[in-house]
Amino acid sequence: MALINIQSAIKQVQQIVCRLEPTQGVEILTYKRNRGITIIKVDAETLSVQERGYEELTHLVHIADLARLLKTVVKREFPRSRKVRVYQLDSPYCLGIKRKQL
């Protein structure tokens, strides 16, 4: 996917996550693809949010609390970024795929 504005990315991710089936997910990456946030839908109401970058943390959150968590995680992982890349994952196994580094 092309680069999109970080504020609209948060809203888009929320909409995408609501439509996903369990074990599908969304990945948000920086321009260089060296830091990112992965959101995997565990079941109908629970999400696993994994930070990869400055912090290596995993959060289990309710789908209603995703917006609040994303705002804090985005500020920590993408402090100077204005544009990010958003990819949809068909399964958690797609997580290990190396994306082209710039």
Buried (B, 14 or more C-beta within 10 A) or exposed (E): EEBBEBEEBBEBBBEBBEEBEEBBBBBBBBBEBEBBBBBBBBEEEEBBBBBBBEEEEEBEBEBEEBEEBBEEBBEBBBEEBEBBBBBBBEEBEBBEEEEEEE
